[in-house]
Amino acid sequence: MVRPRWIRFDQLNEKIENNSFKIDTLNKKINSVEETLSKKIDGVASEVKAHRSDTEAHRGVYQVREE
């Protein structure tokens, strides 16, 4: 039995809408993860900067070298 073309188009449109929803959901999740990681990286960077400043303040005991 041959289905009318409009049924196949409706099925195709439904699949496209479903995929669009999934893509939007994934984009939101990726953005959320990216934002969280960015905050964590910024936090680590500030801790490293503070540690480096503290280490440089104690030059007689510690020495910072660039390699």
Secondary structure, 3 states (H helix, E strand, C coil): CCCCHHHHHHHHHHHHHHHHHHHHHHHHHHHHHHHHHHHHHHHHHHHHHHHHHHHHHCCCCCCCCCC
